[in-house]
Amino acid sequence: MTSASGSAAPVEPESLLRIAGRLARFGGWSIELSSGIVTWSDELAEMLGYPRGYSPGLEAALSLHPPEDSAILTEAVRICGESGTPFDQQRRIHNSAGDILDIRTMGEAVRDGSGRIIRIQGAFFDVTTQVAAEAARLSMEQRLSTTLDSLSDGIITLDFDLNVTYANHQVAMIMRHPRDELIGKDFFELFPAGLGTEFAIGFRRALAERTKVSIHDYFAPLDRWVEATAYPVDGGLAIYFRDVTEREEARRLLAESEERNAAQAALLDVATDAIVVRAIDNTIMYWNHAAEVLYGWNSEEVLGRSKRDLLYADTVEFDAATAKLMRDGSWSGEMEHRHRDGRRIIVESSWTLVRDDDGQPVSVFSVNTDMTARRRLEEQNYRAQRMESIGTLASGIAHDLNNVLTPILISVQLLERGETDESKRRILSTVEASVKRGADMIRQVLSFAKGVDGKRVLVDIPTLLGDLRSLFHDTLPANVRLDVKAADGVWNTRGDSTQLLQVLVNLVTNANDAMPHGGTITMSARNVVLTDEYNSVSHLAAPGRYIAIDVEDTGEGMTPDVLTKIFEPFFTTKGSGDGTGLGLATSLGIIRSHGGHMQAYSEPGNGSHFQIHLPAIPTDADSTATAGNLDDLNDAVAMPRGQNEMILVVDDEASIRQMTRQSLEAFGYRTLVASNGAEAIEVVESGEEPVDLVLTDMTMPVMDGATAAAYLLKRHPTIPIVAASGLNANGGVARAAHSGVSNFLAKPYTTSELLVAVRSALDSHQNPPTTNEVSHGSH
Amino acid sequence: MTKSRKVDSMAAEDQVVRRVVVADDDYLVRMIVRAVLEGEGFEVIEAGNGETAVAENARHRPDLVLIDAHMPGATLAQSLAALLAGRDAHGAPGIVVITGDLTRPIEASEPTIGFLSKPVDLQVLLDTVAQYAVPAATKSPRPE
């Protein structure tokens, strides 16, 4: 570059043009029409990769273009040469290396003084870069457009006047308008119904505040749920639309079904039947409120546990039912379940196998109706019916037997009359005695079977007990002691004193028989007022005023097995010939016919206790009281309240536990329960809830009350203990005293007796003998 | 109504036959009662049910009808009604109801009716019969 050598000298205009041509890649050319000589500027030559000063002939120059371009340019040059028409073409050309360049070439005619065209000259630009960029831009635009069209969401751009400047395919679909009809139109002219909607408000806000706005709403004109996000962009707004109708529908359905599920769950919870859903592997998946009540387990405690292990003592029954369920799809029948406390529950159970969409079993839905009470009632009815039929049968047989005995008795007596032989007389007298004993037994059977409708007169209890005492005065063995005591002011009853005496004689006779080695029989009478609560525990007595007569012995006692049968006719523990098995059955009949009831408690080795309740006729002293009014009854007895003390109730019988608990809670105590001595100690020592008093039954499995009481008194002397037992006067008190317990509560206890015993134990225990224990509770 | 037991009628004892109808469906009972009462000088007429007892009473005019409370056929109430209606001016025949039960049947609550409970003691039977038998004023002829 010689031109560049004199850098100090000002650059000539000609040189500047060349520099520009080189940098911007343009050059000049001319064609002498007369000679056909082509002249290239140096920049042009360089651009095409030829040496400076290179000038090809016209033919050669044109042939550097690809043939179609060459043809067009040849024609353009010819026309320009002939008519002077200028040209401006964008074409392609090969450089010296054979690469294709995009070029723009412009030519114009040059005329001489006479107006003849002598030369064509022009400019030549290398536009390869620009062409490539344009191609890239086009391709990008195309790609973007395709992409936007292929999106499942709508994209639309609006200018500041909310005219549509772009809309992709989806928008056209959503808006149900061809795309070209959208472009250039006012968005809300297209959708006048959209004016005033959340969308219109949102778009204007996005425009005004230049901020992103998202709207999710039902778009009424299209009957669709639409989600739109408006982004402020240079030309106005870019809005992104999505049709969320299906999603919204699904969400709504889900919400509805959840609502339905919640409603169903609430329904299941108010159902009185226990409803349990278990998975195929038996784990519990659902447990309604009734199940909590029936089985004693909370829902949280059982979810995930095995129903088979939890509820079934007899898994064979469960497995057989399950096998049938798998085969038939359902099962129903009666089953025995286990309560949390081990009690047996009889349920009417109905199972349904639940399958998934593919028919695979996934869970078992079961509804369990508690039949325990109904079964017990049926059993009682059955027993009553059996007693009745036994009665009818016995009465028939007895009647016939009397016919049979009549000729025998009279015959024997006739023979005896005329008989002088002493030995024959003895034989006949034996026969006569036997017949008479038989007749006596028949008489007993008949009096049991017939029921007893004796006299109904006022019976004075102390007189009755006095008669009994004199009856047995000389007849009891020397080693058997009979203590009879009636409390002062004991009420009267109404009835047949002969029959009542018969009952007491029977009880004393039995007590005596139970004490072959001697002992003490205690008989006492006192007034009691039975309330509703007591009624529920005993299942026997209506609320009201009663006289309680207790007969206790220190004899051999009875096993629970025997105890359940003693009131049944013909049940006897005595040797054959010694008893008819009707004594207690008849006694119970007599007491019931007097409107009373009789219960028995016994422990093998610790004696027996029979308790009779007879309806009371208040004596003159308290004649103002009316026996029928329960409010009066409650007023008549002491009901000392608790002060939020925590009482631990220990009894193996769930019903007693439950009733005691309810009574205590109704009168201001808090309670915990345990079903045996071991559990009681565990509760006390866990310390989770400080216990203020322990009320324990004396006879329980696992660990009895006496053992537990002895342990607690030693280790936790601050906690008073009240011992409860059905055997009061003899076994119970003695054992309680033996284990160190001074507070005793006789079972069955009334609410009043319970409250008095608990209150007095708490009050008398306020100053514990030792102080090394942390004092519990607030007194 | 008080029972008229006329001591003076005993004077005619030799002429008057003492007669009793024994009604029981149990043959052995009838047999032994007959044995006892014949031993006491009674003429005994047996009946196996209430209808027969009523018919025999009308025919024989006995001093006493001893009647079982439970027999097939006529009920005790029916039989007693007929017997009571047929009593003569002296209150004959005397009536004693005998049952296998412990208590006197409600149908026999009329105070002039005696009551015996089976099995009957011999002495009690004799005493009761003696107490309730009423010599009839007019006797029908003895059957052959």
Interface residues (C-beta under 8 A of the other chain):
Chain A: A398 H399 D400 L401 N402 N403 V404 L405 T406 P407 I408 L409 I410 S411 Q413 L414 R417 V435 A439 R443 L446 S447 K450
Chain B: D26 L28 V29 M31 I32 V33 A35 V36 G39 H70 G100 D101 L102 T103 S117 K118 P119 V120 D121 L122 Q123 L125
